[in-house]
């Protein structure tokens, strides 16, 4: 898809440059932060709290499969006013098991739009090596 805005993923704690529109895709929102928008359609369902990692990946994959990546990108461009987008949630990169649903969003958008959707600060990695993807079994 041509003329797609720049999209990255990041943690709520990441210090994104000011030109980015910060858009939350987490179930909850951070306290004491301002200047962000939300896109709840990309937040995991309430089932996330009672799911194993494999169940979460399966259910969230179905949630994404029901969406149109072109419509999502168009919505994000509208929300951001055409500015680059940072899709945000709570998991910090490179901490713990390194898994976060934002990497699944990144892979889904990359596949659907034919663009790279990296973790901010890891733009030199191949898409399949997004640092928040779940480890392969």
N, C-alpha and C positions, 0 to 999 in steps of 0.2 A: 504494500500500500504506500503510495507516494504522499509526501507532505504530512507525515505523521509527526506530532510533537515529540520531543525527547521525553522518554519515560525512564525513570530509575526507581529502584526500591531502596528503602532505608528504614532504620529504627527511628522512633520518635525522638531519641536522644542524639541522632546524627545532626551535625551542624551543616545543613544544606546552604549553598550560596543563596543570596537574597532573590535572585531571579527565578528561583523555583517556587512553584505553587505546591504547598504541602497539603496532601490529601490523605486523610486517614482511611484505612481499610481494615481496621481492627474492630473487634466487638465492643471494646470500651474505648474511652478517650482519655488522654493524659490530663492530669490536674496541672494547674498553673502554667499552661501553654495557651498561646493565642495565635491568631493569624493562620489558621488552617481551615480547610474545608473537609467534608467527608463524602465518601462514596460507599454507602452501606451495602450495596449489592455485592461488593467484593469481600465483605466481612464474612467469616465462617458462620454457619448456623449455630443455634444454641446447643446442638448435639456435640459440639467440639469438646465440651468439658467432660463428657462421659465416653469419649472415643479413645481407643488405642491409636498409636501412630499410624498403623496400617489402615484402620477403619477411617481415621481422619483423612488420610490421603485419598482413599476411595470415595468417600462422601464429598469431599471438597472438589475432587475431579469431576464428579457428576454435577455439582453446583456450577462449576465453570463451563462444562459442556453444554449446559442449558442456555448460556449467554452467547451473544455475538461479539467477537473481539473488535470488529469494526465499529459497532455501536458503542461499545465501551470506550474505545479510543476517541470517538467523536464526542461522547459525553465528557471525557476527561479534558479534551481540548476546550470545550465550552466552559466547564467549571474553572479551568485555569486561565481563560482568556487568551489561549494560545501560548502561554508560558510553558517552559519545561515543567514536568510533573515529578514529584517525589511521592511514591505510594508508601505510606507509613504504617507500621504496627509496632508492637512492644519488644519483640525479640531483638536482642543486640547481636550484631554479627560476630562470628567467631567465638561465641560464648556457649558453653554447654554442648549439646549434641549438634548445634548448628542448623537445626531444621526450623523453618518458618513458612507459613502459607504464602507469604509474599513471593517466595521463590517459585511456587507453583503458579502464581499469577504471572510472574515474569516469563516463565517458560511458555505458558498458554498464550500470552500476548505476542511473544516472539514468534511462535509457530503460526498464529493466526494473522499476524500483520507483516511478517517477513522483516522484522527489525530486531535489533539487540535491545534487551531490557535488562541492564546490569544492576547489581547492587552498587550504590554510590560508593566510590572509592575503589571499586574492583572492576572498573571498565575495561581493563586489559585482559580479563578472563574470558574464555569462550563461554557462550550462553549455557552450555551443558555443565559448566563448572561454577555456576552461581554458588556463592559460599553458603547460602541458606537452603540449598536443596537437601532433601533427606539422603542419608547414605544409602548406597545401593546394596541390596542384599546379596 
